[in-house]
Amino acid sequence: MNMELVHKHTWLHRINPSMKLIVMIALFLFLLFVHYLNWLVYLTLFTFLLLWSFSGYSKRLVTLMAMPFFLVFLSTASSMIMFGKGETTWFTWGMVHVTEESFYRGFHIGLRAFLFAVLGLMFALTTRPVLLFYSLMQQLCLKPKYAYSFMAGIRLIPIMMEEFTTIRNALKVRGNRERTGYKKFFHTIESYSIPLLAQSIRRAHRIAVAMDTKGFDGERERTYFYKVGFSKFDSYFMGSIILMVSVSYILSIYLPLFPTGDVRYGN
């Protein structure tokens, strides 16, 4: 089953995967301490434009992939907006109490969740899993037995989807017996889960035996089919992140879109 989406290779695809991973983790931790709404708004806008322009995928596809994250934004923000605390009341109805302070806090939390999702999507769309694990072995000294185990696990996903399709077609050919209510539900779960689980266990056992036979124990030096190193695109990526953070901060001061201040304290 060919599940690969058509895309172009941009400079984001040529960044060292280990460096990209470290920068993304550092950026996640940094965003946890950004409590200024305007700064976060501009940073989210620039990050989405970076993904939209240089992911290598069509802009329509990127927009469709980002649509579910708007639901995450709405669900995360609404819980704080409708049930938060504050002094300036905008709307009240029963348990729902919307204040100015709760609105901006909720918007801030939802925007942060959306930004996390966009960064994760950027990493997933522009990083090949194989090169990521090769980079972890070569740059971060991850033991081959762990790296190749993860790669084998990722390779099993499309195989399991093929098996799921095969089982579904086989059940259609045989014809399902008429069941109603909870019996039909449990019968469907049983029909799919037991064959998939049995095949996965057999395949995982064969892979483990093969890896052990071929010496994937991490006790000796290995050669690699792929050599992953650093390039000028790594500096481009670092410069882009620093530029986005800096420009967002400057714009939040001189061109604010919302009331300025720390949303934690309603200042």
Salt bridges, closest charged atoms under 4 A:
GLU163 OE2 - ARG203 NH2 2.60
ASP217 OD2 - ARG220 NH2 3.29
ASP262 OD2 - ARG264 NH2 2.73
